[in-house]
Amino acid sequence: MPEKIPQSMMDKFSTITTLTDAFCEKYLNAEYRVMIHRVVGTLARKRPSPLLRGKESVWAAAVVHAVGRVNFLDDSSQTPFCKPKAIYEFFGIGESTGQNKSKEIRELLKMGPFSPEWTLPSRVADNPMVWLLQVNGLMIDIRHAPIELQQVAFDKGLIPFIPASKPEKPQ
């Protein structure tokens, strides 16, 4: 789904995403590319947009790093896997500059480890925060609830699918 970008921010969005697309082509995948576009689009729609301050290469590196942090990109057991150093070297920026801008993005968009909104679709099923819901004042993991309760949660848009209807992953 293409991002809706204000006309005044189209050039900035295009420049930043052209840079991030090149990184995704080399190190990541299409799923990361889509999520990175979502983040840049969200930043472009902010009033005033923070993208108006600073270099595009810094924003590009920081967005890749921010999305990577949410999705544990620097965990060698994950595929794809990429250390922050490779991100900053690719975009030709200093590590502290990239880290600071990434932190600014994560705070602005409330991005943290396991943030459901910023989790890659392929990782949603394994994200415990997606499945924690409050029922009658108690936090429960909806995956362990009766299917009827899962259906209600799904119908309300609280969960991405009905866990009881998905086959178990082979171990």
N, CA, C and O of each residue as an XYZ file, in Angstrom:
684
protein
N       0.854     -1.174      0.000
C       0.000      0.000      0.000
C       0.902      1.240      0.000
O       1.653      1.452      0.951
N       0.836      2.053     -1.048
C       1.681      3.243     -1.110
C       1.299      4.253     -0.030
O       0.136      4.374      0.354
N       2.302      4.965      0.442
C       2.090      5.971      1.483
C       1.456      7.227      0.897
O       1.765      7.629     -0.225
N       0.563      7.840      1.674
C       0.001      9.143      1.287
C       0.927     10.199      1.870
O       1.068     10.334      3.086
N       1.551     10.941      0.969
C       2.547     11.924      1.365
C       2.068     13.316      0.956
O       1.628     13.506     -0.178
N       2.147     14.297      1.870
C       1.794     15.665      1.478
C       2.680     16.117      0.310
O       3.867     15.796      0.259
N       2.098     16.852     -0.606
C       2.833     17.308     -1.786
C       4.119     18.026     -1.406
O       5.148     17.856     -2.059
N       4.057     18.827     -0.350
C       5.227     19.592      0.080
C       6.373     18.714      0.577
O       7.509     19.177      0.686
N       6.079     17.454      0.876
C       7.096     16.539      1.411
C       7.497     15.450      0.411
O       8.323     14.594      0.728
N       6.919     15.478     -0.790
C       7.193     14.414     -1.769
C       8.672     14.289     -2.124
O       9.195     13.176     -2.183
N       9.351     15.400     -2.360
C      10.768     15.323     -2.728
C      11.599     14.733     -1.595
O      12.467     13.891     -1.825
N      11.329     15.174     -0.382
C      12.065     14.675      0.789
C      11.805     13.179      0.969
O      12.740     12.406      1.179
N      10.536     12.772      0.887
C      10.171     11.357      1.009
C      10.883     10.533     -0.065
O      11.461      9.485      0.222
N      10.831     11.019     -1.292
C      11.431     10.297     -2.412
C      12.947     10.160     -2.254
O      13.503      9.092     -2.510
N      13.599     11.215     -1.842
C      15.052     11.180     -1.669
C      15.447     10.188     -0.579
O      16.355      9.378     -0.767
N      14.764     10.255      0.555
C      15.088      9.368      1.676
C      14.791      7.917      1.313
O      15.612      7.038      1.575
N      13.644      7.655      0.720
C      13.295      6.263      0.405
C      14.141      5.697     -0.741
O      14.333      4.483     -0.814
N      14.638      6.532     -1.616
C      15.569      6.046     -2.639
C      16.834      5.529     -1.962
O      17.370      4.491     -2.351
N      17.307      6.249     -0.955
C      18.481      5.814     -0.194
C      18.196      4.519      0.572
O      18.995      3.582      0.547
N      17.057      4.480      1.247
C      16.745      3.278      2.039
C      16.471      2.077      1.147
O      16.786      0.945      1.512
N      15.881      2.323     -0.027
C      15.631      1.215     -0.958
C      16.936      0.560     -1.387
O      17.010     -0.663     -1.509
N      17.962      1.368     -1.616
C      19.267      0.823     -2.003
C      19.834     -0.041     -0.873
O      20.431     -1.087     -1.127
N      19.645      0.400      0.370
C      20.110     -0.389      1.508
C      19.328     -1.700      1.610
O      19.905     -2.768      1.812
N      18.012     -1.600      1.466
C      17.172     -2.802      1.535
C      17.549     -3.801      0.445
O      17.552     -5.009      0.679
N      17.861     -3.303     -0.731
C      18.252     -4.164     -1.846
C      19.517     -4.944     -1.505
O      19.643     -6.120     -1.845
N      20.442     -4.284     -0.837
C      21.724     -4.917     -0.529
C      21.682     -5.791      0.723
O      22.260     -6.878      0.732
N      21.002     -5.329      1.790
C      21.083     -6.001      3.085
C      19.783     -6.599      3.615
O      19.813     -7.553      4.393
N      18.653     -6.053      3.207
C      17.399     -6.448      3.853
C      16.485     -7.186      2.888
O      16.937     -8.076      2.167
N      15.206     -6.829      2.867
C      14.244     -7.479      1.983
C      13.056     -6.545      1.736
O      13.003     -5.437      2.268
N      12.124     -7.004      0.937
C      10.966     -6.179      0.569
C      10.097     -5.857      1.784
O       9.505     -4.780      1.851
N      10.019     -6.762      2.725
C       9.202     -6.538      3.917
C       9.759     -5.361      4.737
O       9.002     -4.505      5.197
N      11.060     -5.330      4.911
C      11.685     -4.185      5.588
C      11.469     -2.912      4.777
O      11.202     -1.851      5.342
N      11.582     -3.014      3.469
C      11.411     -1.849      2.597
C      10.036     -1.207      2.829
O       9.933      0.011      2.973
N       9.002     -2.018      2.863
C       7.642     -1.512      3.063
C       7.511     -0.837      4.437
O       6.920      0.236      4.553
N       8.065     -1.473      5.469
C       7.966     -0.901      6.819
C       8.750      0.407      6.914
O       8.299      1.353      7.559
N       9.913      0.465      6.280
C      10.711      1.688      6.280
C       9.958      2.802      5.566
O       9.976      3.947      6.017
N       9.299      2.483      4.460
C       8.478      3.490      3.760
C       7.359      3.989      4.679
O       7.043      5.178      4.680
N       6.757      3.080      5.464
C       5.698      3.488      6.402
C       6.217      4.495      7.409
O       5.558      5.492      7.705
N       7.418      4.225      7.939
C       8.000      5.120      8.939
C       8.314      6.485      8.308
O       7.970      7.522      8.876
N       8.960      6.487      7.151
C       9.279      7.758      6.488
C       7.991      8.511      6.156
O       7.924      9.728      6.328
N       6.973      7.799      5.684
C       5.687      8.427      5.393
C       5.049      9.031      6.628
O       4.504     10.133      6.573
N       5.113      8.319      7.739
C       4.561      8.830      8.997
C       5.297     10.098      9.422
O       4.672     11.065      9.857
N       6.607     10.096      9.298
C       7.400     11.290      9.643
C       7.082     12.448      8.698
O       7.041     13.604      9.119
N       6.858     12.138      7.425
C       6.539     13.181      6.437
C       5.185     13.837      6.727
O       4.982     15.007      6.402
N       4.269     13.095      7.332
C       2.930     13.627      7.621
C       2.864     14.401      8.937
O       1.879     15.096      9.190
N       3.889     14.294      9.775
C       3.897     15.039     11.041
C       3.906     16.529     10.736
O       4.461     16.959      9.725
N       3.287     17.319     11.619
C       3.244     18.772     11.455
C       3.927     19.445     12.620
O       3.428     19.324     13.739
N       5.025     20.143     12.444
C       5.823     20.180     11.217
C       6.623     18.892     11.094
O       6.927     18.241     12.093
N       6.952     18.541      9.894
C       7.687     17.301      9.684
C       9.130     17.446     10.158
O       9.820     18.396      9.788
N       9.582     16.495     10.982
C      10.984     16.546     11.417
C      11.954     16.324     10.251
O      13.131     16.669     10.350
N      11.468     15.754      9.159
C      12.328     15.492      8.006
C      12.844     16.772      7.358
O      13.779     16.729      6.559
N      12.245     17.900      7.694
C      12.680     19.178      7.132
C      14.010     19.637      7.732
O      14.679     20.508      7.177
N      14.390     19.045      8.872
C      15.657     19.381      9.523
C      16.659     18.258      9.278
O      16.350     17.094      9.530
N      17.818     18.577      8.807
C      18.878     17.584      8.707
C      19.016     16.958      7.332
O      18.213     17.187      6.427
N      20.072     16.156      7.212
C      20.423     15.533      5.941
C      19.594     14.278      5.685
O      19.253     13.536      6.606
N      19.285     14.064      4.425
C      18.516     12.884      4.033
C      19.246     11.593      4.381
O      18.616     10.616      4.786
N      20.576     11.578      4.226
C      21.335     10.358      4.529
C      21.246     10.001      6.011
O      21.222      8.823      6.365
N      21.197     11.001      6.866
C      21.066     10.759      8.309
C      19.679     10.196      8.614
O      19.541      9.236      9.371
N      18.650     10.808      8.013
C      17.288     10.297      8.216
C      17.168      8.867      7.698
O      16.560      8.020      8.353
N      17.741      8.593      6.529
C      17.654      7.256      5.944
C      18.286      6.223      6.869
O      17.681      5.189      7.153
N      19.496      6.498      7.338
C      20.184      5.565      8.238
C      19.399      5.378      9.529
O      19.258      4.261     10.027
N      18.892      6.480     10.062
C      18.178      6.427     11.339
C      16.869      5.652     11.232
O      16.508      4.917     12.152
N      16.164      5.807     10.134
C      14.912      5.063      9.958
C      15.209      3.572      9.830
O      14.521      2.751     10.437
N      16.217      3.216      9.056
C      16.590      1.800      8.931
C      16.950      1.248     10.307
O      16.523      0.153     10.674
N      17.730      2.003     11.061
C      18.127      1.542     12.392
C      16.920      1.419     13.324
O      16.804      0.438     14.059
N      16.029      2.398     13.299
C      14.848      2.366     14.174
C      13.976      1.151     13.882
O      13.553      0.452     14.803
N      13.705      0.897     12.608
C      12.897     -0.277     12.232
C      13.652     -1.551     12.595
O      13.059     -2.528     13.051
N      14.957     -1.530     12.387
C      15.772     -2.685     12.752
C      15.759     -2.974     14.237
O      15.751     -4.136     14.645
N      15.758     -1.923     15.058
C      15.727     -2.119     16.514
C      14.433     -2.808     16.944
O      14.453     -3.730     17.760
N      13.323     -2.358     16.394
C      12.029     -2.955     16.752
C      12.012     -4.441     16.381
O      11.438     -5.261     17.098
N      12.637     -4.774     15.269
C      12.573     -6.129     14.725
C      13.841     -6.950     14.947
O      14.040     -7.977     14.298
N      14.699     -6.499     15.865
C      15.895     -7.241     16.277
C      16.813     -7.573     15.102
O      17.311     -8.693     14.985
N      17.027     -6.585     14.238
C      17.866     -6.765     13.058
C      19.298     -7.124     13.424
O      19.977     -7.799     12.650
N      19.776     -6.686     14.592
C      21.160     -6.980     14.973
C      21.321     -8.303     15.721
O      22.389     -8.582     16.266
N      20.267     -9.116     15.748
C      20.318    -10.450     16.353
C      20.747    -11.437     15.276
O      20.032    -11.641     14.294
N      21.900    -12.041     15.456
C      22.459    -12.923     14.424
C      21.615    -14.172     14.179
O      21.828    -14.872     13.189
N      20.667    -14.459     15.061
C      19.786    -15.614     14.824
C      18.637    -15.251     13.881
O      17.876    -16.123     13.463
N      18.510    -13.952     13.543
C      17.434    -13.485     12.664
C      17.913    -13.426     11.214
O      19.103    -13.272     10.939
N      16.972    -13.549     10.311
C      17.253    -13.337      8.889
C      16.222    -12.348      8.381
O      15.027    -12.601      8.527
N      16.629    -11.233      7.790
C      18.006    -10.792      7.625
C      18.617    -10.340      8.944
O      17.922    -10.106      9.932
N      19.939    -10.225      8.924
C      20.726     -9.816     10.078
C      21.672     -8.716      9.622
O      22.285     -8.824      8.560
N      21.796     -7.653     10.424
C      22.688     -6.550     10.050
C      23.046     -5.771     11.310
O      22.169     -5.394     12.088
N      24.320     -5.539     11.502
C      24.794     -4.743     12.640
C      24.611     -3.250     12.331
O      24.693     -2.845     11.171
N      24.364     -2.433     13.359
C      24.214     -0.990     13.140
C      25.406     -0.373     12.408
O      25.224      0.533     11.595
N      26.612     -0.847     12.680
C      27.812     -0.301     12.034
C      27.677     -0.359     10.508
O      28.058      0.583      9.813
N      27.136     -1.464      9.991
C      26.959     -1.602      8.537
C      25.961     -0.570      8.006
O      26.121     -0.059      6.898
N      24.940     -0.268      8.798
C      23.945      0.736      8.392
C      24.626      2.097      8.258
O      24.497      2.767      7.233
N      25.344      2.493      9.292
C      25.953      3.816      9.295
C      27.045      3.940      8.238
O      27.185      4.989      7.611
N      27.813      2.882      8.039
C      28.842      2.911      6.987
C      28.208      3.035      5.604
O      28.702      3.785      4.762
N      27.132      2.316      5.366
C      26.462      2.362      4.068
C      26.027      3.786      3.732
O      26.199      4.249      2.604
N      25.458      4.479      4.730
C      24.934      5.827      4.498
C      25.992      6.914      4.701
O      25.721      8.095      4.481
N      27.197      6.513      5.121
C      28.289      7.460      5.261
C      28.106      8.462      6.382
O      28.453      9.634      6.239
N      27.566      8.004      7.489
C      27.361      8.909      8.627
C      28.017      8.316      9.871
O      28.318      7.123      9.924
N      28.230      9.163     10.863
C      28.806      8.714     12.125
C      27.802      7.922     12.949
O      26.595      8.154     12.890
N      28.337      6.980     13.719
C      27.471      6.136     14.543
C      26.671      6.949     15.558
O      25.478      6.704     15.738
N      27.310      7.913     16.226
C      26.581      8.684     17.241
C      25.487      9.532     16.601
O      24.414      9.701     17.181
N      25.750     10.065     15.412
C      24.727     10.840     14.694
C      23.524      9.950     14.376
O      22.378     10.332     14.613
N      23.797      8.768     13.840
C      22.732      7.829     13.491
C      21.962      7.343     14.703
O      20.735      7.245     14.671
N      22.688      7.036     15.780
C      22.037      6.562     17.003
C      21.110      7.637     17.578
O      19.986      7.350     17.992
N      21.599      8.872     17.595
C      20.780      9.965     18.142
C      19.524     10.202     17.320
O      18.444     10.393     17.879
N      19.653     10.190     16.006
C      18.481     10.422     15.144
C      17.516      9.240     15.248
O      16.299      9.429     15.253
N      18.054      8.032     15.329
C      17.211      6.844     15.494
C      16.421      6.939     16.797
O      15.230      6.629     16.830
N      17.081      7.363     17.859
C      16.395      7.520     19.154
C      15.281      8.556     19.044
O      14.194      8.369     19.591
N      15.558      9.649     18.334
C      14.544     10.689     18.130
C      13.319     10.107     17.413
O      12.183     10.380     17.801
N      13.549      9.318     16.384
C      12.447      8.682     15.640
C      11.671      7.740     16.545
O      10.442      7.786     16.589
N      12.386      6.887     17.266
C      11.722      5.898     18.125
C      10.880      6.576     19.205
O       9.793      6.102     19.534
N      11.375      7.669     19.750
C      10.594      8.394     20.764
C       9.389      9.089     20.140
O       8.291      9.055     20.693
N       9.597      9.714     18.996
C       8.520     10.440     18.316
C       7.377      9.507     17.912
O       6.205      9.860     18.044
N       7.725      8.314     17.420
C       6.710      7.368     16.938
C       6.378      6.266     17.955
O       5.652      5.321     17.649
N       6.926      6.408     19.169
C       6.678      5.423     20.227
C       7.021      4.006     19.753
O       6.236      3.071     19.915
N       8.203      3.878     19.170
C       8.697      2.596     18.660
C       9.587      1.967     19.727
O      10.531      2.589     20.214
N       9.274      0.738     20.076
C      10.125      0.018     21.014
C      10.159     -1.444     20.620
O       9.433     -1.869     19.721
N      11.009     -2.221     21.298
C      11.024     -3.651     21.004
C       9.605     -4.207     21.151
O       8.920     -3.933     22.136
N       9.194     -4.961     20.197
C       7.874     -5.599     20.190
C       6.720     -4.628     19.919
O       5.567     -5.012     20.115
N       6.973     -3.386     19.477
C       5.876     -2.478     19.134
C       5.053     -3.106     18.015
O       5.546     -3.238     16.895
N       3.804     -3.500     18.292
C       3.013     -4.196     17.269
C       2.878     -3.418     15.955
O       2.929     -4.008     14.876
N       2.708     -2.100     16.048
C       2.499     -1.299     14.845
C       3.715     -1.307     13.917
O       3.576     -1.143     12.705
N       4.900     -1.497     14.489
C       6.134     -1.414     13.706
C       6.825     -2.762     13.547
O       7.962     -2.828     13.079
N       6.141     -3.837     13.937
C       6.688     -5.184     13.765
C       6.447     -5.641     12.333
O       5.371     -5.431     11.774
N       7.462     -6.268     11.749
C       7.308     -6.806     10.392
C       6.180     -7.832     10.379
O       6.055     -8.612     11.322
N       5.360     -7.849      9.334
C       4.240     -8.800      9.278
C       4.650    -10.256      9.506
O       3.904    -11.016     10.124
N       5.812    -10.645      9.019
C       6.248    -12.037      9.191
C       6.589    -12.358     10.640
O       6.734    -13.528     10.997
N       6.718    -11.347     11.468
C       7.093    -11.565     12.871
C       5.950    -11.291     13.844
O       6.116    -11.463     15.052
N       4.811    -10.876     13.345
C       3.686    -10.534     14.217
C       3.259    -11.726     15.071
O       3.006    -11.570     16.265
N       3.179    -12.883     14.487
C       2.714    -14.067     15.228
C       3.611    -14.383     16.417
O       3.148    -14.942     17.411
N       4.889    -14.030     16.327
C       5.844    -14.314     17.400
C       6.022    -13.145     18.369
O       6.817    -13.235     19.305
N       5.297    -12.059     18.155
C       5.428    -10.882     19.003
C       4.448    -10.997     20.173
O       3.238    -10.916     19.963
N       4.940    -11.183     21.389
C       4.021    -11.368     22.525
C       3.131    -10.160     22.802
O       2.037    -10.317     23.345
N       3.580     -8.954     22.439
C       2.778     -7.755     22.711
C       1.504     -7.701     21.862
O       0.527     -7.060     22.249
N       1.515     -8.365     20.718
C       0.336     -8.400     19.854
C      -0.803     -9.151     20.542
O      -1.976     -8.841     20.337
N      -0.449    -10.129     21.351
C      -1.441    -11.056     21.898
C      -1.885    -10.733     23.319
O      -2.787    -11.387     23.843
N      -1.264     -9.726     23.959
C      -1.670     -9.371     25.316
C      -2.851     -8.410     25.269
O      -2.760     -7.316     24.714
N      -3.949     -8.837     25.856
C      -5.167     -8.022     25.895
C      -5.699     -7.977     27.315
O      -5.483     -8.894     28.108
N      -6.396     -6.898     27.620
C      -7.014     -6.787     28.930
C      -8.443     -7.314     28.835
O      -9.245     -6.833     28.035
N      -8.742     -8.303     29.659
C     -10.078     -8.899     29.715
C     -10.542     -8.855     31.165
O      -9.902     -9.428     32.047
N     -11.658     -8.173     31.406
C     -12.194     -8.008     32.762
C     -11.128     -7.529     33.736
O     -11.065     -8.000     34.872
N     -10.292     -6.596     33.300
C      -9.279     -6.002     34.160
C      -7.989     -6.784     34.282
O      -7.053     -6.329     34.939
N      -7.922     -7.950     33.662
C      -6.713     -8.768     33.733
C      -6.040     -8.842     32.372
O      -6.712     -8.933     31.344
N      -4.705     -8.803     32.367
C      -3.956     -8.990     31.128
C      -3.851    -10.487     30.852
O      -3.431    -11.266     31.708
N      -4.244    -10.872     29.632
C      -4.139    -12.285     29.253
C      -3.486    -12.391     27.881
O      -3.525    -11.459     27.077
N      -2.893    -13.541     27.639
C      -2.381    -13.868     26.314
C      -3.551    -14.524     25.583
O      -3.936    -15.653     25.885
N      -4.107    -13.796     24.617
C      -5.320    -14.239     23.931
C      -5.112    -15.571     23.199
O      -6.080    -16.268     22.895
N      -3.861    -15.923     22.917
C      -3.577    -17.200     22.248
C      -3.983    -18.388     23.105
O      -4.209    -19.482     22.587
N      -4.078    -18.178     24.431
C      -4.436    -19.268     25.347
C      -5.889    -19.180     25.795
O      -6.314    -19.919     26.683
N      -6.645    -18.284     25.190
C      -8.057    -18.100     25.540
C      -8.926    -18.990     24.652
O      -8.466    -19.465     23.614
N     -10.168    -19.215     25.049
C     -11.080    -19.995     24.204
C     -11.254    -19.333     22.834
O     -11.143    -18.114     22.702
N     -11.523    -20.143     21.836
C     -11.635    -19.649     20.465
C     -12.729    -18.579     20.345
O     -12.606    -17.664     19.530
N     -13.786    -18.685     21.141
C     -14.864    -17.696     21.086
C     -14.334    -16.302     21.462
O     -14.709    -15.306     20.844
N     -13.473    -16.240     22.463
C     -12.886    -14.973     22.892
C     -11.904    -14.460     21.837
O     -11.828    -13.257     21.586
N     -11.157    -15.373     21.223
C     -10.254    -14.997     20.136
C     -11.050    -14.403     18.975
O     -10.631    -13.421     18.363
N     -12.202    -15.010     18.678
C     -13.047    -14.521     17.580
C     -13.535    -13.099     17.857
O     -13.531    -12.251     16.964
N     -13.954    -12.842     19.092
C     -14.407    -11.494     19.466
C     -13.261    -10.495     19.307
O     -13.454     -9.407     18.764
N     -12.075    -10.864     19.778
C     -10.914     -9.975     19.676
C     -10.569     -9.704     18.212
O     -10.234     -8.577     17.847
N     -10.653    -10.725     17.388
C     -10.374    -10.564     15.957
C     -11.418     -9.658     15.306
O     -11.072     -8.759     14.539
N     -12.691     -9.894     15.612
C     -13.774     -9.089     15.038
C     -13.656     -7.608     15.409
O     -14.070     -6.735     14.646
N     -13.089     -7.337     16.584
C     -12.892     -5.951     17.028
C     -11.589     -5.357     16.493
O     -11.283     -4.194     16.755
N     -10.828     -6.147     15.749
C      -9.567     -5.663     15.191
C      -8.433     -5.583     16.196
O      -7.453     -4.870     15.980
N      -8.564     -6.312     17.291
C      -7.542     -6.263     18.338
C      -6.371     -7.209     18.072
O      -5.278     -7.013     18.603
N      -6.598     -8.228     17.255
C      -5.543     -9.185     16.905
C      -5.566     -9.416     15.395
O      -6.613     -9.272     14.763
N      -4.414     -9.774     14.810
C      -4.327     -9.887     13.354
C      -4.966    -11.139     12.757
O      -5.338    -11.143     11.584
N      -5.095    -12.193     13.548
C      -5.748    -13.419     13.106
C      -6.172    -14.214     14.329
O      -5.799    -13.884     15.455
N      -6.953    -15.262     14.104
C      -7.431    -16.098     15.202
C      -6.413    -17.217     15.429
O      -6.310    -18.137     14.618
N      -5.661    -17.140     16.529
C      -4.597    -18.122     16.766
C      -5.076    -19.576     16.742
O      -4.360    -20.449     16.253
N      -6.251    -19.841     17.252
C      -6.741    -21.219     17.318
C      -7.005    -21.788     15.919
O      -7.071    -23.006     15.754
N      -7.156    -20.920     14.912
C      -7.422    -21.412     13.563
C      -6.152    -21.584     12.740
O      -6.207    -22.083     11.616
N      -5.003    -21.175     13.288
C      -3.723    -21.334     12.583
C      -3.102    -22.669     12.990
O      -3.120    -23.025     14.168
N      -2.553    -23.408     12.026
C      -1.860    -24.639     12.398
C      -0.584    -24.324     13.187
O       0.049    -23.289     12.979
N      -0.229    -25.215     14.074
C       0.995    -25.040     14.851
C       2.216    -25.104     13.952
O       2.251    -25.858     12.980
N       3.214    -24.304     14.288
C       4.481    -24.348     13.544
C       5.236    -25.605     13.959
O       5.272    -25.940     15.143
N       5.837    -26.301     13.003
C       6.663    -27.450     13.393
C       7.895    -26.975     14.156
O       8.465    -25.933     13.832
N       8.294    -27.720     15.144
C       9.467    -27.340     15.971
C      10.744    -27.777     15.329
O      11.822    -27.545     15.877
